[in-house]
Amino acid sequence: MDEWEPTAPGVLRLPSGRLVRGRGLSRPLPPGPVPTFAVYLLGRQPPAVDWESRWLRWPDFRLPSDRTQARERFREALDRAGTDRVELACAGGRGRTGTALACLAVLDGVPADEAVAYVRRHYSPHAVETPWQSRYVRRFSPAGQ
């Protein structure tokens, strides 16, 4: 299967080399291949898509409603990124998406206190919008919370 183009908008290369795409659902679907797996980070259930997806209840400017489920979704996304085109997306593609990408980076070996900077450097300088989202990432650990 084709993976994401590494230089395509929103594509983040994790330390392991796995590629994941973050995006804002309020914008049109980018040209090129579609995801084969996605995690949607929204306060309400997203519309159906033509690829496999999971919904993680996550109100705008907040944290995931169920942190255990969030960890499960992040682990699944990271695992699937080895064989699938994985997308993580919220409405704007910055706060919740950036936070989730930072958690994936932690699971992939980036120290938690460096993960927000990693995502801001390699995905978007505007990723992770609130102090509590940054704190969530700093406290996120591969072993569990």
C-alpha positions as CSV (number, residue, x, y, z in Angstrom):
1,M,0.0,0.0,0.0
2,D,1.2,3.5,-0.7
3,E,2.0,5.6,2.4
4,W,1.6,9.3,2.8
5,E,3.9,11.5,0.8
6,P,6.3,12.8,3.4
7,T,6.2,16.4,2.2
8,A,2.4,16.5,1.8
9,P,0.6,19.1,4.0
10,G,-0.1,17.8,7.5
11,V,2.1,14.8,7.3
12,L,4.2,14.2,10.4
13,R,7.2,11.8,10.4
14,L,7.5,10.2,13.8
15,P,11.0,9.2,15.1
16,S,10.3,5.5,14.0
17,G,9.8,6.8,10.5
18,R,6.1,6.1,10.5
19,L,4.0,8.8,8.8
20,V,0.7,10.1,10.1
21,R,-1.4,13.0,8.8
22,G,-3.1,15.6,10.9
23,R,-5.8,17.8,9.4
24,G,-8.7,20.0,10.0
25,L,-12.1,18.6,9.0
26,S,-13.4,22.1,8.4
27,R,-11.2,22.2,5.3
28,P,-11.7,20.2,2.1
29,L,-10.1,16.7,1.9
30,P,-6.6,17.2,0.5
31,P,-5.8,15.9,-3.0
32,G,-4.1,12.5,-3.2
33,P,-4.7,9.3,-1.4
34,V,-7.3,9.0,1.3
35,P,-6.7,7.6,4.7
36,T,-7.2,3.9,5.3
37,F,-7.6,4.5,9.0
38,A,-8.5,7.6,10.9
39,V,-9.2,8.8,14.5
40,Y,-11.6,11.8,14.7
41,L,-11.3,14.0,17.7
42,L,-14.6,15.7,18.1
43,G,-17.2,16.6,20.6
44,R,-19.9,14.8,18.6
45,Q,-19.9,11.8,16.4
46,P,-18.5,12.6,12.9
47,P,-20.2,11.7,9.7
48,A,-19.5,8.4,8.1
49,V,-16.4,8.1,5.8
50,D,-15.4,5.5,3.2
51,W,-12.5,4.3,5.3
52,E,-12.2,2.7,8.7
53,S,-12.3,5.2,11.5
54,R,-12.7,5.6,15.2
55,W,-14.3,8.5,17.1
56,L,-12.8,9.9,20.3
57,R,-15.1,12.2,22.1
58,W,-13.1,15.4,22.6
59,P,-14.8,18.7,22.9
60,D,-13.1,21.7,21.3
61,F,-10.4,23.4,23.5
62,R,-10.7,20.6,26.0
63,L,-9.2,17.2,26.8
64,P,-10.4,13.7,25.8
65,S,-13.6,12.8,27.7
66,D,-12.2,9.3,28.3
67,R,-8.4,9.2,28.8
68,T,-8.2,5.4,28.8
69,Q,-10.0,5.3,25.5
70,A,-7.7,8.1,24.2
71,R,-4.7,6.0,25.0
72,E,-6.2,3.0,23.2
73,R,-7.0,5.1,20.1
74,F,-3.5,6.6,20.1
75,R,-1.8,3.2,20.4
76,E,-4.0,1.8,17.7
77,A,-3.2,4.8,15.4
78,L,0.5,4.4,16.0
79,D,0.4,0.6,15.4
80,R,-1.6,1.0,12.2
81,A,0.7,3.7,10.9
82,G,3.2,1.0,10.2
83,T,0.9,-0.5,7.5
84,D,-1.9,2.1,6.9
85,R,-2.4,5.7,5.9
86,V,-3.4,7.0,9.3
87,E,-5.1,10.4,9.8
88,L,-5.9,12.2,13.0
89,A,-8.3,15.1,12.7
90,C,-10.4,17.6,14.6
91,A,-12.3,20.6,13.3
92,G,-9.4,23.0,13.0
93,G,-6.5,20.5,12.9
94,R,-4.4,22.3,15.6
95,G,-5.4,21.9,19.2
96,R,-6.9,18.5,19.6
97,T,-5.0,17.1,16.5
98,G,-1.7,18.6,17.7
99,T,-2.2,17.2,21.2
100,A,-3.0,13.7,19.8
101,L,0.0,13.8,17.5
102,A,2.2,14.8,20.4
103,C,0.9,11.8,22.4
104,L,1.7,9.6,19.4
105,A,5.2,11.1,19.4
106,V,5.5,10.2,23.1
107,L,4.4,6.6,22.4
108,D,7.0,6.5,19.6
109,G,9.9,7.6,21.9
110,V,9.9,11.4,22.1
111,P,10.2,12.5,25.8
112,A,6.9,13.8,27.0
113,D,8.4,17.2,27.9
114,E,9.7,17.6,24.3
115,A,6.7,16.3,22.4
116,V,4.8,19.6,22.0
117,A,7.9,21.2,20.6
118,Y,8.5,18.2,18.3
119,V,4.9,18.5,16.8
120,R,5.1,22.3,16.5
121,R,8.4,22.0,14.7
122,H,7.4,19.1,12.4
123,Y,3.6,19.6,12.0
124,S,2.4,23.1,12.8
125,P,3.8,25.9,14.9
126,H,0.2,26.4,16.1
127,A,-0.4,22.8,17.3
128,V,-1.5,22.2,20.9
129,E,-3.5,25.4,21.7
130,T,-4.2,25.4,25.4
131,P,-2.1,25.2,28.6
132,W,-4.1,22.1,29.7
133,Q,-3.5,20.4,26.4
134,S,0.3,21.0,26.9
135,R,0.1,19.7,30.4
136,Y,-1.8,16.6,29.2
137,V,1.0,15.8,26.8
138,R,3.7,16.5,29.5
139,R,2.0,14.0,31.8
140,F,1.3,11.4,29.1
141,S,3.5,8.4,29.4
142,P,4.0,5.3,27.3
143,A,3.3,3.1,30.3
144,G,-0.1,4.7,31.2
145,Q,-1.5,7.5,33.2
